[in-house]
Every structure is written in structure tokens, then in C-alpha cells.
């Protein structure tokens, strides 16, 4: 046998189950669409700003670093992180909230929730196999996608989901780490994007003790003025490092090294994956400042209002005339609830697809 032939004799998957999950997620159509879904700024506003895709990659990188250091399963955390936003609608959280309102106004009890939608994407909506729906992921990955953010139990989820995944219990520690990695990522990159867009400045954030501490570290490096690109980069780097090292310091002694904590604890049990109380308070204060000064900035509110009208218009139009649905979704009307088919189609859209389709329906928005 030639040396090169040995690579063709492998009769088993050389990947771990969670690495296989990660690969299936990366190669899914829903993952690719994240490139054109809003994080805070609409995709067409510039090439610099984060999208759901770049955000998911950043969350994955942070989660991998933390789990690797704590001796946990890096591939499981990576799979959950890469999939955690697959269920997001166009136009960020306002799009999901609007779709939820539309469904509930039509008395569709379960409404819309992006974590559950992410779970539905990988468990049923993606079509990659002849004999079954979904991506055929492991239970731990599915559970982590469904339950990675607290609170785990959500009253609007179907009873069968609660029976299968026991929403009274914690997910794996890897899933909880993804939740904190998500927080670390968006805090740092939303500041970077907001300052780059000229909507906020570091001066606006100086009521935050945490921001002031990081600014002092950057200033000591002598890398330029606060509005310089390198200064922003160094700020983001220091912010991420500070939060990651703080989480590791607080959590390391409380995690059983080398083992995954399975979902055997009730939802009232405290799991020490996070930050010391003083830092938790500083983070909450910073998030409040970002909400008031960035997320509620006039320019952001205008864009999100336009997105909200687009979601409403798409939903109402498709409910009135279902023949506008693509063939794939139209054929599902024979076996599935019309409200959910329409919602699934809208949720699958990128921002630009949603705007283009809305404009085609009603004229330019």
C-alpha cells in the first residue's frame, strides 16, 4: 500500500461528536446567512461593523479560550457558540420582538423566541438528509443551543421540549460559558462599532468605572488619541482580556477540571461561572450606559423602526397571499401551521433580502 493510500482506508469519522456538530453547523445555509444579519448596525452601512456572523465567530473564540483553560470540552462550546444566533431574524432583536408580536396578535401562543428558533433551525428546518430533518446534532449541543441563556425554562415552549430537555435544569458548563462569552463579545465590539460610527465616544462611557479602568491601561501604552483606530483596537483587546481573565480567576476553582457538568441541578442552584460580584455590578452599569447612549441613539432607533415596519409588512403580506412564499415554504402549508411557516421564512431572511422583498411588495422603504 502506498503511503498516501492510508488516508483512504479510514472507515470511521476521525472527528469527535462535538467537532462533527461544529462542522455541520458551519456548512449549513443558516450559518452563511448570518453574514447579512444585523448585530447593531445594518450590514449595508459599511464593511467594518459586526454582523451576526462575525459576532458568532468572536463568541466562539472567547468560549474556546475559556473552556480550554478550564479543562472542559472546547469543541462542544465552539459548536454551541457558532449556532447560538442561527435563529435570529433580520434587524436584530427588534425583528424578533416584532415577529413575536405578530404571531401573538394572531393568537399563535408560542410566539417567536430566537433561542428556540436556533434550536428549530438545527433540529428541523435545515434539510441535509433524505430520511430526517435537521443537522443530526448531539443532545448536548442541542441542549446548549436551547438553554445557553438564563432563565432556562420558558413558559411558551411546547411541553414536549420541556420533557426532552428538562428546562428546570442547567445545561452543561460549556453552554453557560457560551452565554458569558456572548456577553464579553458584544460589550467590547459594540463599543468599538459605536465609536467607529461616531454615535458615541469614550467620553460618553466614562460614567462606567470598568471603562475608565480599561482606558487607563490603554493610555499607559501610549498608542495615540482616543478616536484613533489603534486606540479602539487596544481598548477592545484589554476589555476582552480583562473580562476573560476575571472570569477564569473567579470560576477556575469551582469547576471540576476535565469533566462536563451535565444538567442534573435544578434551576435555583447557583453555578459559579461568571465574575465576582463587584465586577458583575460594573458590567450591569456599563450595559445600562450602552443601552441609553448607543442602542437608543436616534440613528439606531430610526433604522430599527424601519426594520420593524419591514417585518410587519412581510408578515401581513405573506399571511394575506401565501403564494408569494418560495416553493419550499409554500409546500409546507399542507402539513404545517401557516403562521409558523410564514414566521420561519421571515426569520430565515437576511436584512437585505427582507428589505428587498418588502420594497417589492409595497414600494421602496
N, C-alpha and C positions, 0 to 999 in steps of 0.2 A: 504494500500500500504506500502510495506517495505521501510525503509529509503533509501536503495540502489537503489530501483526501480526508484526513481525520475530522475536519470541520463539517463534513457532510455525513458523518456517521453518528452525530448526536441525535438520539431518539427521544430525549426529554427536554422540556423547556429549561434552559440554563438560568432563567431568572427566578427570583423569589416571587411568591404570590403577590406581594405588595408592589414589587418592581413591575410585574406584569400589569397590575392595575394602573400604575402610573403611565405606562406606555400606551395602554388602551385609551386613557383619558387624553393624553397629548395628541393622539391621532384621530380623535373624534372631531366631527364637524362643529359641535358646540364649543369646543375649546378654541378653534380657529376664529370663530365669530367674536370672541372676547376682544380681539384687536380693535373692533369698531364699536365697542360698547363703552358708555361713559363711566368714568370714575367720579370726577368732579366736573371736569371741563369736557365739552363735546369734542369728539375726535377731529372734526373739521376745523377746529380753532387753531390748530398748529401741531407740528410734529413732535414737540418737546413733551407735551403733557402726558401724564399716565393714563392708560386705559385699563379696562378690566383685565386684559391680558398681561400687561407689564406689572400691574398690581399683584396678580396671582403668582407671577414668577418671583417677585420680591418677597411675598409671603412665604413661598416655598423655600427660598434661600435662607430666610431667617429661621423658619421652623426646622430645616435640616441642621443648621448650625447648633440649635438648642438641643434637639434630640440626640444628635451625635455626641455632644459633650456630656449629656446626662446618661448615656449608655442605653438609650431607647431605640426604637425601630425607625431609622431615618427614612426608609422607603415608604413606610405607612404614612408618616407625617407629610412626605412630599406628595403622595397621591391625594390625600385629603386636601392639602393646600391648593393644588392645581385645579381641583374640582369644586372648591368651596363656593365659587361665584358663577358656576355654569348656569344657574337658574335665574340670574339677574335679567331683567327686562332692559330695553333701551332706556336711556335718560336716567340712569342711576336709581336711587331709592324712590324718587318721586314717580318714576314709571311703574315700579312695583306697587306703590301705595295707590296709584290711580287705577291700576288694573284690579287691585283688591276691592276698591270702592265700586267699580263697575260690576264685578261679579256679585258682590253682596247686595247691591241695589236690585239685581235680578234674582235675588233670593237664592243664590248659589252659596250654601252655608260655609263651605271650606275657604271661599275667597282665594287669595293668592299670597304666598309667602315664599321668599326666594330660596331659603334653605331647603324647604320641602320640594320646591321646583328643581333645585340642583339634584336632589335625590331622584326625582322622577325622570330627569334627563338621562342619568346614567343607568337607571333600573328599568326604564320602559320606553322613553321617547327616542333614544338613539337606536338606529336599526343597523346592526352589523352582522347579524347571524340569521340564517334561514329558519331555524327552528325555535328561536326565542327572541324576546325583545331585550334591549339594554346592552350594556358592555360586559356583562358577566363578571362583575367585580366581587371581591371577597366581602364577607359580612362586616369585618372590622372597618373596611374603607367606606362601605355604605353607611354604617352606623356613624362614623366620624363626619361624613358629609351632612347627614341629617341632624346630628346632635352637637356639632362642634361649637355652637354658641349657646350661652346660658340665657334664659332658662331652657332646659331640655324638653320639658313637657309643654306642648302647645295644644290648647283645647280644641282647635279647629281641625286637627289632623284626624284622618279616618281611624276607627277603632282597630282595624287590622294592623295598621302601622304600629300602634302602641303595643299590641300583642306580640308582634315580631321583634320589636326593638326595645321594648320596656322603657318608655320615656320617663319613668320615675328614677332611672339610674343614670350615673355618669357614663360617658363614653370612655375610651382609652385616654391615657395621659397624653398620647400623641395628638389626639383630637383637641384636647384642651390647650396644648401648646400652639396648635394652629390658630386657635382663637386669639391668643395673646400675640402671636406673630403678626396676625392681621392688624391688630391694634397698633403695634410698633410700626408696621409698614405705612399705614395710612396717615398716622400722625406726622411722620417725618416727610413723606412725599407730598402730602397736601400743603404743608408749609412751603416746601420747595416750589411746587407748582403755583401756589397763590402769590408768592413773592415774584416769581418769574413773570406772571401775568400782570403784575402791577396792581393787584387788588388789595394786597396787604403789604406791610413792611415789618421788619423785625421790631421797629419801634412800637407797632400796634400790639405786639405779643409780649412786651416787657412787663406786663402785669403778671405774667407767668414766671414763678420762681424757677421752674425747670428750664424754660427758655433762657433765662438770664445766666443760669449755671453753664449751659452749653455755649452760649455766646462768649462767655469769659474764656472757656477752653479754646475756642477758635481764635479769639483775639490774641491769645498768647502765642499762637503760631505765626502771627504777622503775615497773613495771606491776603490782605487788601481790605477794601471797604465792604460794608455790609450788603451792598447791592451787587457786588461782583459775583460772577458765576462760580469761581473757585471758593469764595467765602460760603456760598449756599451749599456747595458740594461738601465742604468740610463740616458745615453745620449738620447736614443730614447724616454724614458718617459718624460724627460724635454722638448725635442723638440716638441712632440705632445701636451703636456700641454701648452707650451708657445704659440703655434700657435692657439690652440683651444680657450684659454682664450683671446688672442688678437682678434680673430675673433668675439667672443661674445661681448667683450667690444666695438668694432667698430660697430657691427651690431645691438645690442640689442635695442637701442633707435630708430632704423629705421625700425623695423618690428612691425607690428600691432599684438600685443600679442593675441594668441588664434585663429587667422584666417589664412587660406591659401590664399596667393596671387595667384589668378588664372591668366591664360595667357591673359591678357587684355591690356598689354602695348606693344608698338611697340619695335622693336629690338634695337632702338637707345636710348631708355630710360635707364638711369643708375639705377641699383638696388644695394643698399648698403649692399651686402652680401660679405664680404671679410675682407681685412686688411687695416689699414691706409697706405697712400702712401709710407711712409718711409720703412715700413716692406715689402710691395709689391716689392719694389726695391731690398731689401736684398734677398728675395726669388728668384727673377729672376736671381740675381748674383749667388746664390747657385746652381740653376738648370743648369746654364751655366757651372759652375765648374764640376758638376756631369757628364754632357754630355761629356766634354773634357777628364776627368780623369777616369771615370768609364764606361760609356756607349760606349765610343770609345776605351777602353782598348783593347789591342791586343787579349787577351784571349776571351773577349766577341765578338769581331768582327769575330774571326775565327768560333766560334760556330754559330753566326748568319749567316755567309756566308754559312756554311753547311746547315743550316735550309732553307736559300733562295734557294739553289740548290735542296733541297728535295721538296719544294713547286712547283718549276718549273717542276721538273721531274714528280711529281704526276699529275700535271695538263696536261702536254703534253701527258703522257702515257694514262690517262683516256679519253682524247679527241680523241686519236687515236683508243683506244679499250675500248668502253663503257661497254663491257661485264665483265670487271673487277670490275664494280660497284657492291655493295651489292644489293640484290633483292629489298629492299625498295627504293633505289635510282634509280635502273635500270627501275623499273616500272613507275617512274615519267617521263621518257623520252618521253612517249606517250602524255603527256599533258603539259610539261614544256620545256623551252629552255634548250638545252644540256649544254651550258656554265654555266648556273646558277645551274643546278643540280650537275655538277662536282664541282663547287666552294663551294656549300653548303656541299657536302660530305667532301671535304678537310678541310673546316673551322670547321667541327664538330669533327675532329680528335684530339686526344691528341698528345703531342710531340712524345711519344714512339710509338704510333700507326703509325704516319706519317713516322718516321724513319724505322720502321719495314717493312711497305708496300713499301717504296722506295727501301730498300735493297732487298726485294723480287722481285721487278721489274728489278733492274739494277745491283744487287750485292752490297756488303757492302759499305756504305758511310764512 
